[in-house]
Amino acid sequence: TGTSKATPLFERCCKKGTVVLEEYQIKSDLLGTLMTEMNSESKHFRQNITEYNCSLLFTAVQYTPDERLARLSPGIKYF
């Protein structure tokens, strides 16, 4: 299949490498501190990161339509 733990290929989300996700770079000193430090505030943040992520999910969405989908079928496309 060409996939392994070292070089995984994900069919459902990334079409076995057709979709390439950019490596995420932390752009905030505060976020970097919260993710790496061992103080109580940072630990609390990491313990609750899922809730924070869900609350901010659609504040940073950037969408580029995949024109290949438009050729497959008419109608509204969603993501």
N, C-alpha and C positions, 0 to 999 in steps of 0.2 A: 504493500500500500504506500510505501514511501514516507511513512510517518513514524515518529518515535518521541520519547520524552524530550530528547535534546532538540529535535526539529519537528515539532508537532504540526499537523495539517488539520484544520478544522473545517469540516464539510458544511455544517449548518450555518455558521455565522460568516465564514470567510471563503467558502467555495474552494477549499484546498489550495489556497494561495492566490486565487484570482483577486480577492479583496485584500489589500495590504493596509494594515493599521500602523500609523506612525507611533514610534515610541514616545510615551508620555514624559514630558519634562516638567518638573515642578517649577513654576514660575513665580512663586511667592515665598519670600523668606519665612513668613509666618507658617504657611502650610508645611514647608520643609522642616521647620522646628517641631511642629506638632507631630509630624510623621517619624522623626528620628530621636528626639530627646526622651529622657526617662523621667521627667518631672510629672507631678500629679495632673497638671492640665493636659499634657501630651498623652498620658496614659488614658485619661478620660475621653479625649478626642478619639483615640484609636479604638477604644471599647465601643464607641457610639458612631463610628464612621459610616456605617450603613444608613443610619437615620439621617445623618448630615448629607450624605450623597443623594438619598432619595429626595430630600427637601430642596436641593439645588440642581437636580437633574436637568431640568429644561431651561435653566438660566444660561447654559453654555452650549447650546446645540448649534451645530453648523451642519447644514444639510446640502449635499450636492446630489441632485437627482441622477440616477443611473439610466441613461438614455436607452440602454438595451432592454429595460423593462417596458418602455413605451412601445417598442416594436412587438412585444410578445402578446399584449392584450390591451384593449381600450379600457378606459375608466380611470378612476382615481387611484393613485399610487400612495401608499403609506409606508412608514418605516417604524 
